[in-house]
């Protein structure tokens, strides 16, 4: 909204529906009439044959409309920095955000839209005892403040979702839908999302992700062997696996091309040089018998001068992959490797000498990446023998997934069901192992630990406290390993062993609360409060981060004082990733002469409090630059 003092800064997150409509209008302008979508024109544009029949395949559940309304409700919250709980706040790129992940995702939507390479989440499995987030589309922030005790000491609204509930599956789907929708918006076009789940909701999750990401974006269901051994119940099947569903931001072809596959090296050598073992030269499978292609059964010179024939696994006569002339040529070139079998016969392999990389296929069976027992044992060791968290994922599993979805150069990895922060540890360790520069953004609700639990007895009141402490301990352990060693000269940038902590909080802007009666004095008193809309007790750093976040700047933006300005305090806020910046001054009064060193022009954005400028000063400043006021 424009005012006589320039534009107003954003006070809440974007209207997602409006942004989606704007993108649709860019693609299909002919489908809009008088500023609104003409759905008949849109369907005709897409070549859709209208079918008014009553039967159609849909995926629906009780509460879906409320979930959509919750998604469309802008957030009036903010994220405030917490330096005392951080490590190297001013230099690190890693982020830990404490708060309800739906509100946090709404706040991250504008600054991180299309910037995230990988998302991994381990949401509640809906076991009946899991906590389900009590989303309330009327006022999501109020619900969060109640359940964390910030607004009502008696309000703890986290509830379990028992199977006796008439909306058992629906409640879980309504919780997941808006979060997955926003997650998709954060991904890059080549981004990937991995979601852990078990048998209870795997079928519903697949349908939900088909709806949010599109069926063509499905990449695979990875089966993770989560348990080994054990299982004394002989009356039922032992569930020793879980699933990880993988979807791309865009269609499967684009996404699969971005999976980081392991290259097969030239790991052998002979007199001609390096090579790798290629495919077997004796044909296998259908049509591999001698009688299927008699002309392809012939001898080639073996390693000791004897003839070698194609032999099948069962010892019967087989056939070569190629004809006589080609087979003899590669033998003469020295490009065949003979491997002796147990019965004295040989299997012939092609020697591949090309430097063009060959990659191992990505398998959906994950059997050697740790188990839940491994995850529990490692976390317990890290916390000096205290069992502070149940069933954490093993670090090896997360390192495997992160290494397949990211490269070393500044890829962002997000986990908004962070739990004990296994994902954060995986990113830190991978960056050390391969010299990478990935950064993590992890989000965790300050869900209270159970009274009397080992976690509470060890001093951790919330799951978020456990996650933050885990990251600190991992960093301390890595720093300890660095002691006495020379800095790694192979790294282009210093190793990032820190993390910033932010916490979800009410906005620094006053919200209109109405008046208790219709007396003019009551209205006048309320209006006086909005002469300056900042809340009592605001801090400059908190306000600057809120302005930056809602203007689309990331949480790693740089906030630097402008020393050339005298008489007023001016900060320059810049986001190197987006190559944009603005100036901000939160002083109660601003002298235009103080701003002269800034040399403001029409490309510059200057933000200040509305009360800091009179009409003349505002008009003059608006002529120089793009003026925005609080």
SEBANU-464471 format. One line per 5 residues: number of its first residue (from 1); for each residue y, z, x of C-alpha. Coordinates in nm, 3 decimals. Each point is the difference from the previous one (the first is absolute). Example, Ala and Ser with C-alpha at 12.3 -4.5 7.8 and 13.67 -1.06 7.14 Angstrom:
REM SEBANU-464471
1> -0.450,0.780,1.230; 0.344,-0.066,0.137
//
This chain:
REM SEBANU-464471
1> 0.000,0.000,0.000; 0.346,-0.093,0.135; 0.288,0.249,-0.024; 0.361,-0.006,0.104; -0.130,0.158,0.320
6> -0.257,-0.271,0.071; -0.370,0.005,-0.081; -0.203,0.311,-0.073; -0.281,0.084,0.239; -0.349,-0.006,-0.150
11> -0.095,0.336,-0.150; -0.358,-0.077,-0.096; -0.280,-0.231,0.102; 0.010,-0.364,-0.118; -0.100,-0.102,-0.351
16> -0.333,-0.156,0.095; -0.022,-0.213,-0.315; 0.341,-0.153,0.068; -0.095,-0.083,0.357; -0.328,-0.156,-0.109
21> 0.184,-0.210,-0.263; 0.248,-0.117,0.264; -0.285,-0.118,0.223; -0.164,-0.173,-0.297; 0.327,-0.174,-0.083
26> 0.026,-0.133,0.355; -0.343,-0.160,-0.037; 0.015,-0.113,-0.365; 0.366,-0.030,-0.108; -0.105,-0.234,-0.282
31> -0.191,0.288,-0.163; 0.320,0.199,-0.065; 0.226,-0.036,-0.300; 0.321,0.199,-0.047; -0.102,0.223,0.288
36> -0.338,0.095,-0.146; -0.355,-0.124,0.058; -0.113,-0.263,-0.248; -0.370,0.074,0.017; -0.101,-0.319,-0.179
41> 0.192,-0.206,0.258; -0.150,0.205,0.283; -0.353,-0.058,-0.128; 0.072,-0.370,-0.042; 0.144,-0.015,0.354
46> -0.319,0.155,0.132; -0.211,-0.251,-0.193; -0.148,0.271,-0.218; -0.171,-0.115,-0.315; 0.100,0.249,-0.266
51> -0.300,0.162,-0.162; 0.086,0.215,-0.299; -0.358,0.111,-0.049; -0.059,0.375,-0.019; -0.262,0.021,0.275
56> 0.113,0.003,0.360; -0.112,0.179,0.316; 0.234,0.290,0.074; -0.009,0.325,0.190; 0.156,0.282,-0.196
61> -0.014,0.378,-0.028; 0.163,0.278,-0.198; 0.339,0.079,0.153; 0.058,-0.334,0.174; 0.337,-0.051,-0.170
66> 0.117,0.341,0.114; -0.111,-0.084,0.355; 0.211,-0.316,-0.013; 0.300,0.194,-0.131; -0.045,0.251,0.279
71> 0.004,-0.283,0.251; 0.322,-0.136,-0.151; 0.181,0.336,0.005; 0.242,0.004,0.296; -0.006,0.298,0.231
76> 0.307,0.222,0.023; -0.147,0.192,0.292; 0.063,-0.026,0.372; -0.172,0.076,0.328; 0.159,0.265,0.221
81> -0.073,0.032,0.372; -0.175,0.312,0.125; 0.068,0.013,0.372; -0.155,0.341,0.058; -0.344,-0.124,-0.108
86> 0.023,-0.329,0.193; -0.085,-0.097,0.356; 0.260,-0.207,0.192; 0.185,-0.079,-0.323; 0.269,-0.221,0.157
91> -0.230,-0.223,0.205; -0.322,-0.040,-0.201; -0.084,-0.274,-0.250; -0.289,0.183,-0.170; 0.070,0.156,-0.342
96> -0.154,0.284,-0.200; 0.136,0.028,-0.354; -0.074,0.305,-0.211; 0.015,-0.062,-0.372; -0.149,-0.168,-0.305
101> -0.114,-0.339,0.125; 0.117,-0.192,-0.309; 0.359,0.119,0.035; -0.019,-0.063,0.376; -0.133,-0.354,-0.050
106> 0.291,-0.074,-0.232; 0.240,0.120,0.268; -0.174,-0.210,0.267; -0.011,-0.309,-0.222; 0.339,-0.145,0.095
111> 0.012,0.078,0.374; -0.366,-0.085,0.070; -0.061,-0.287,-0.240; -0.225,-0.254,0.174; -0.003,0.186,0.334
116> -0.336,0.184,0.006; -0.299,-0.158,0.176; -0.269,0.238,-0.122; -0.048,0.266,-0.266; -0.295,0.235,-0.005
121> -0.043,0.260,-0.274; -0.268,0.254,-0.083; 0.096,0.094,-0.357; -0.170,0.266,-0.213; -0.351,-0.120,-0.083
126> 0.023,0.144,-0.354; -0.292,0.236,0.047; 0.114,0.215,-0.290; 0.142,0.263,0.233; 0.256,-0.224,0.169
131> 0.362,0.064,-0.076; 0.164,-0.278,-0.197; 0.373,-0.047,0.041; 0.174,0.105,-0.325; 0.226,-0.305,-0.022
136> 0.279,0.015,-0.256; 0.197,-0.320,-0.045; 0.284,0.184,-0.178; 0.095,0.195,0.315; -0.244,-0.037,0.292
141> 0.217,0.199,0.240; 0.016,0.302,-0.232; -0.379,0.003,-0.016; -0.024,-0.007,0.379; 0.251,0.282,0.037
146> -0.195,0.212,-0.247; -0.340,-0.049,0.157; 0.135,0.083,0.346; 0.179,0.310,-0.127; 0.348,-0.132,0.084
151> 0.121,0.008,-0.359; -0.221,0.247,-0.185; -0.193,0.268,0.187; -0.263,0.001,-0.275; -0.039,-0.376,-0.017
156> -0.310,-0.124,0.178; -0.089,-0.311,-0.195; -0.272,-0.140,0.222; -0.307,-0.016,-0.225; -0.360,-0.100,0.047
161> -0.149,-0.292,-0.191; -0.334,0.121,-0.144; -0.254,-0.252,-0.120; 0.017,0.162,-0.343; 0.352,-0.140,-0.035
166> 0.023,-0.275,-0.257; 0.217,-0.194,0.245; -0.195,0.075,0.315; 0.007,-0.352,0.145; 0.328,-0.090,-0.168
171> 0.187,0.291,0.160; -0.117,-0.112,0.344; 0.093,-0.364,-0.063; 0.344,0.096,-0.130; 0.057,0.200,0.318
176> -0.113,-0.284,0.229; 0.166,-0.300,-0.170; 0.370,0.058,0.083; -0.081,0.111,0.353; -0.206,-0.312,0.075
181> 0.267,-0.220,-0.158; 0.268,0.140,0.230; -0.236,-0.010,0.298; -0.036,-0.376,-0.045; 0.377,-0.041,0.015
186> 0.011,0.168,0.341; -0.260,-0.229,0.159; 0.090,-0.301,0.209; -0.138,-0.335,-0.110; -0.272,0.045,0.262
191> -0.045,0.367,-0.083; -0.324,0.173,-0.099; -0.080,0.306,-0.210; -0.318,0.207,0.038; -0.095,0.256,-0.267
196> -0.283,0.252,0.040; -0.203,0.085,-0.310; -0.350,0.101,-0.109; -0.227,-0.099,-0.289; 0.192,0.188,-0.269
201> 0.300,-0.232,-0.015; -0.088,-0.292,0.228; -0.055,-0.234,-0.296; 0.329,0.098,-0.165; 0.188,-0.018,0.330
206> -0.122,-0.356,0.059; 0.124,-0.106,-0.345; 0.330,0.179,0.052; 0.059,-0.161,0.338; -0.091,-0.340,-0.144
211> 0.279,0.052,-0.250; 0.258,0.123,0.249; -0.078,-0.223,0.299; -0.174,-0.292,-0.169; -0.367,-0.093,0.024
216> 0.074,-0.268,0.260; 0.130,0.271,0.236; -0.334,0.182,0.011; -0.146,0.010,0.352; -0.300,0.226,-0.020
221> -0.167,0.327,-0.089; -0.092,0.175,0.322; -0.291,0.241,-0.026; 0.049,0.303,0.222; -0.300,0.214,0.095
226> 0.170,0.334,-0.061; -0.309,0.218,0.050; -0.301,-0.002,0.229; -0.309,0.212,-0.050; -0.024,0.290,-0.242
231> -0.058,-0.032,-0.370; -0.258,0.246,-0.129; 0.024,-0.093,-0.368; -0.304,-0.216,-0.073; 0.083,-0.043,-0.368
236> 0.282,-0.249,0.053; 0.133,-0.253,0.246; 0.190,0.132,0.301; 0.350,-0.150,0.003; 0.051,-0.056,0.370
241> 0.270,-0.266,-0.023; 0.351,-0.054,-0.131; 0.211,-0.312,-0.041; 0.322,-0.138,0.143; 0.154,-0.273,-0.217
246> 0.217,-0.250,0.183; 0.262,-0.231,-0.152; 0.271,-0.214,0.151; 0.363,-0.019,-0.107; -0.050,-0.368,-0.063
251> -0.309,-0.215,-0.056; -0.318,0.045,0.201; 0.052,-0.300,0.231; 0.338,0.125,0.119; -0.121,0.358,0.032
256> -0.328,-0.072,0.177; 0.185,-0.205,0.260; 0.187,0.319,0.092; -0.302,0.226,0.054; -0.024,0.084,0.368
261> -0.350,-0.102,0.104; -0.173,0.103,0.321; -0.022,-0.285,0.250; -0.335,-0.071,0.167; 0.065,-0.007,0.377
266> -0.144,-0.231,0.266; -0.218,0.284,0.127; -0.264,-0.192,0.201; 0.018,-0.216,0.310; -0.208,-0.250,0.196
271> 0.069,-0.243,0.284; 0.228,-0.204,-0.227; 0.211,0.300,-0.105; 0.047,0.230,-0.298; -0.157,-0.058,-0.340
276> -0.108,0.183,-0.313; -0.333,-0.034,-0.173; 0.035,-0.237,-0.294; -0.234,-0.086,-0.283; -0.373,-0.045,0.033
281> -0.106,-0.360,0.052; -0.325,0.029,-0.191; 0.068,-0.043,-0.371; -0.064,0.295,-0.231; -0.031,0.033,-0.374
286> -0.075,-0.278,-0.246; -0.122,-0.324,0.154; -0.077,0.161,0.335; -0.372,-0.085,0.020; -0.135,-0.276,0.224
291> -0.132,-0.191,-0.299; 0.345,0.004,-0.162; 0.147,-0.211,0.283; -0.283,-0.116,0.234; 0.239,-0.198,0.224
296> 0.191,0.321,0.080; -0.308,0.162,0.157; -0.012,-0.091,0.369; 0.005,0.174,0.340; 0.306,0.073,0.214
301> -0.005,0.112,0.367; -0.027,0.381,0.015; 0.118,0.250,0.262; -0.305,-0.041,0.226; -0.050,-0.370,-0.052
306> -0.251,0.047,-0.285; 0.052,-0.159,-0.338; 0.162,0.211,-0.272; -0.062,-0.082,-0.366; 0.182,0.131,-0.308
311> -0.193,0.301,-0.136; 0.064,0.183,-0.326; 0.001,0.379,-0.036; -0.355,-0.003,-0.132; -0.117,-0.191,0.310
316> -0.053,-0.333,-0.179; 0.146,-0.331,0.113; 0.362,-0.050,-0.097; 0.277,-0.255,0.067; 0.309,-0.030,0.214
321> 0.351,0.012,-0.143; 0.092,-0.334,0.161; -0.179,-0.321,0.094; -0.175,-0.079,0.330; 0.294,-0.170,0.174
326> 0.254,0.276,-0.068; -0.246,0.278,0.080; -0.089,-0.154,0.339; 0.369,-0.052,0.081; 0.099,0.365,-0.044
331> -0.306,0.115,0.199; 0.098,-0.232,0.285; 0.359,0.131,-0.012; -0.129,0.356,0.040; 0.133,0.103,-0.342
336> -0.323,0.152,-0.137; -0.104,0.363,0.042; -0.371,0.076,-0.032; -0.105,0.348,-0.115; -0.368,0.090,0.038
341> -0.175,0.148,-0.302; -0.276,0.261,-0.005; -0.273,-0.267,-0.009; 0.126,-0.200,0.299; 0.172,-0.271,-0.206
346> 0.374,-0.062,0.019; 0.295,-0.006,-0.240; 0.270,-0.244,0.105; 0.371,0.081,-0.055; 0.308,-0.212,0.050
351> 0.236,0.112,0.276; 0.356,-0.008,-0.135; 0.259,-0.040,0.274; 0.305,-0.074,-0.215; 0.293,0.239,0.041
356> 0.083,-0.051,-0.368; -0.064,0.341,-0.155; -0.298,0.055,-0.223; 0.017,0.299,-0.231; -0.262,0.227,-0.145
361> -0.015,-0.017,-0.378; 0.137,0.301,-0.184; -0.291,0.180,-0.166; 0.024,0.199,-0.323; -0.258,0.257,0.114
366> 0.174,0.286,0.182; -0.276,0.210,0.155; 0.127,0.111,0.339; 0.351,0.124,-0.073; -0.071,0.369,-0.058
371> -0.097,0.203,-0.304; 0.168,0.267,-0.210; -0.184,0.255,0.213; 0.160,-0.151,0.311; 0.342,0.015,-0.165
376> -0.047,0.365,-0.098; -0.128,0.097,0.344; 0.290,-0.169,0.184; 0.262,0.159,-0.225; -0.159,0.342,0.033
381> 0.002,-0.032,0.380; 0.365,-0.105,-0.010; 0.089,0.310,-0.207; -0.177,0.249,0.229; -0.310,0.034,-0.213
386> 0.179,0.040,-0.336; -0.127,-0.217,-0.287; 0.338,-0.084,-0.150; -0.087,-0.316,-0.195; -0.309,-0.126,-0.182
391> -0.158,-0.340,0.067; 0.262,-0.169,0.220; -0.070,-0.358,0.095; -0.113,-0.047,0.362; 0.258,-0.131,0.244
396> -0.244,-0.273,0.112; -0.003,-0.152,-0.349; 0.378,-0.016,-0.016; 0.029,-0.136,0.352; -0.248,-0.273,-0.091
401> 0.198,-0.100,-0.310; 0.341,0.020,0.168; -0.120,-0.207,0.296; -0.123,-0.276,-0.231; 0.321,-0.019,-0.201
406> 0.270,0.044,0.264; 0.100,-0.117,0.343; 0.179,0.205,0.260; 0.358,-0.112,-0.066; 0.190,0.234,-0.235
411> -0.226,-0.040,-0.303; 0.064,0.260,-0.271; -0.301,0.190,-0.140; 0.049,0.196,-0.324; -0.219,0.269,-0.157
416> 0.145,0.159,-0.314; -0.301,0.222,-0.073; 0.013,0.138,0.352; -0.201,0.322,-0.043; -0.063,0.148,0.343
421> 0.161,-0.310,0.162; -0.302,-0.170,0.155; 0.192,-0.329,-0.020; 0.285,0.138,0.210; -0.243,0.117,0.269
426> -0.175,-0.339,-0.001; 0.329,-0.184,0.057; 0.105,0.233,0.284; -0.335,-0.036,0.175; -0.019,-0.377,-0.043
431> 0.349,-0.043,0.140; -0.106,0.193,0.308; -0.323,-0.195,0.042; 0.144,-0.350,-0.024; 0.363,0.062,0.099
436> 0.113,-0.084,-0.352; 0.317,0.092,-0.181; -0.117,0.046,-0.358; 0.172,0.260,-0.213; -0.124,0.199,-0.297
441> 0.159,0.112,-0.325; -0.213,0.268,-0.165; 0.077,0.170,-0.331; -0.156,0.320,-0.131; 0.068,0.217,-0.302
446> 0.055,0.367,0.090; -0.308,0.085,-0.205; -0.069,0.373,0.036; -0.314,0.104,0.181; -0.232,0.229,-0.193
451> 0.074,0.371,0.017; -0.241,0.171,0.237; -0.113,-0.332,0.150; -0.043,-0.035,0.380; 0.310,-0.222,0.002
456> 0.212,0.264,-0.176; -0.138,0.274,0.224; 0.092,-0.211,0.304; 0.359,-0.019,-0.124; 0.008,-0.341,-0.170
461> 0.140,0.034,-0.351; -0.016,-0.371,-0.085; -0.197,-0.310,0.090; 0.324,-0.146,0.138; 0.022,0.292,0.245
466> -0.350,-0.084,0.124; 0.092,-0.367,0.050; 0.316,0.077,0.197; -0.179,0.253,0.218; -0.280,-0.247,0.071
471> 0.248,-0.259,0.127; 0.171,0.262,0.217; -0.332,0.108,0.152; -0.108,-0.358,0.068; 0.334,-0.069,0.171
476> -0.026,0.320,0.204; -0.351,-0.093,0.108; 0.113,-0.347,0.105; 0.300,0.140,0.188; -0.232,0.242,0.179
481> -0.218,-0.291,0.107; 0.313,-0.165,0.141; 0.085,0.292,0.227; -0.023,-0.091,0.366; -0.037,-0.372,-0.073
486> 0.244,-0.274,0.084; 0.167,-0.182,-0.292; -0.187,-0.307,-0.119; 0.186,-0.297,0.146; -0.192,-0.244,-0.218
491> 0.184,0.116,-0.314; 0.310,-0.194,-0.098; 0.132,0.301,-0.193; -0.057,0.373,0.057; -0.292,0.155,-0.185
496> 0.114,0.148,-0.330; -0.136,0.355,-0.025; 0.214,0.141,-0.276; 0.061,-0.017,-0.375; 0.287,0.052,-0.240
501> -0.050,0.223,-0.304; 0.178,-0.078,-0.326; -0.036,0.185,-0.328; 0.048,-0.118,-0.356; 0.297,0.177,-0.157
506> 0.253,-0.038,-0.283; 0.284,-0.241,0.063; 0.320,0.104,0.175; 0.183,-0.162,-0.293; 0.071,0.205,-0.310
511> -0.186,-0.107,-0.310; 0.159,0.016,-0.340; -0.154,0.296,-0.180; 0.205,-0.023,-0.317; 0.182,0.292,-0.162
516> -0.129,0.272,-0.223; 0.257,-0.055,-0.273; 0.256,-0.256,-0.104; 0.311,0.198,0.098; 0.260,-0.203,0.196
521> 0.024,0.272,0.267; -0.372,-0.027,0.071; 0.024,-0.377,0.046; 0.307,0.037,0.220; -0.177,0.255,0.220
526> -0.302,-0.226,0.039; 0.221,-0.299,0.082; 0.184,0.201,0.266; -0.331,0.046,0.180; -0.032,-0.379,0.028
531> 0.332,-0.042,0.176; -0.217,0.035,0.309; -0.361,-0.082,-0.095; -0.163,0.166,0.301; -0.189,0.320,-0.076
536> 0.113,0.336,0.133; -0.131,0.077,0.347; -0.065,-0.362,0.101; -0.046,-0.084,0.366; 0.127,-0.314,0.167
541> -0.339,-0.095,0.145; -0.174,0.035,-0.337; 0.262,-0.211,-0.176; -0.006,-0.270,0.269; -0.379,-0.032,-0.021
546> 0.016,-0.025,-0.380; 0.269,-0.266,0.014; -0.193,-0.193,0.264; -0.331,0.023,-0.187; 0.142,-0.118,-0.331
551> 0.196,-0.276,0.170; -0.327,-0.132,0.144; 0.000,0.148,0.352; -0.321,0.139,0.148; -0.047,0.366,0.094
556> 0.007,-0.096,0.368; 0.354,-0.130,-0.029; 0.236,0.106,0.277; 0.290,0.231,-0.092; 0.261,0.002,0.276
561> 0.357,0.135,0.011; 0.278,-0.248,0.072; 0.191,0.166,0.287; 0.295,-0.239,-0.016; 0.107,0.138,-0.339
566> 0.232,0.300,0.015; 0.119,0.211,-0.290; -0.308,-0.068,-0.213; -0.375,0.025,0.061; -0.161,-0.343,-0.036
571> -0.368,-0.075,0.053; -0.161,-0.339,0.044; -0.339,-0.036,-0.168; -0.214,-0.291,0.117; -0.350,-0.126,-0.073
576> -0.115,-0.209,0.300; -0.296,-0.140,-0.193; 0.230,-0.149,-0.262; 0.291,-0.069,0.237; 0.251,0.161,-0.234
581> 0.238,0.294,0.017; 0.279,0.181,-0.180; 0.269,0.256,0.080; 0.024,0.326,-0.193; 0.258,0.278,-0.011
586> -0.054,0.309,-0.214; 0.332,0.171,0.072; 0.201,0.133,-0.295; 0.306,-0.204,0.106; 0.011,-0.327,0.195
591> 0.296,-0.143,0.190; -0.013,-0.378,0.014; 0.163,0.010,0.344; -0.305,0.192,0.127; -0.223,-0.294,-0.091
596> 0.196,-0.259,0.202; -0.241,0.013,0.301; -0.283,-0.118,-0.229; 0.165,-0.343,-0.040; -0.156,-0.029,-0.345
601> -0.045,-0.346,-0.148; -0.159,-0.150,-0.311; -0.349,0.020,0.152; 0.023,0.375,0.058; -0.108,0.264,-0.252
606> 0.201,0.323,-0.008; -0.120,0.293,-0.215; 0.199,0.311,-0.084; 0.056,0.257,-0.273; 0.204,-0.124,-0.292
611> 0.228,0.305,0.019; 0.091,-0.083,0.361; 0.217,-0.298,-0.095; 0.296,-0.039,-0.228; 0.041,-0.325,-0.192
616> 0.221,-0.163,0.262; -0.226,0.089,0.291; -0.306,-0.117,-0.192; 0.163,-0.333,-0.087; 0.103,-0.063,0.362
621> -0.341,0.095,0.137; -0.177,-0.219,-0.256; 0.200,-0.298,0.126; -0.126,0.056,0.355; -0.371,0.062,-0.058
626> -0.267,0.061,-0.259; 0.091,0.347,-0.124; -0.262,0.220,-0.171; 0.073,0.347,-0.128; -0.193,0.312,-0.090
//
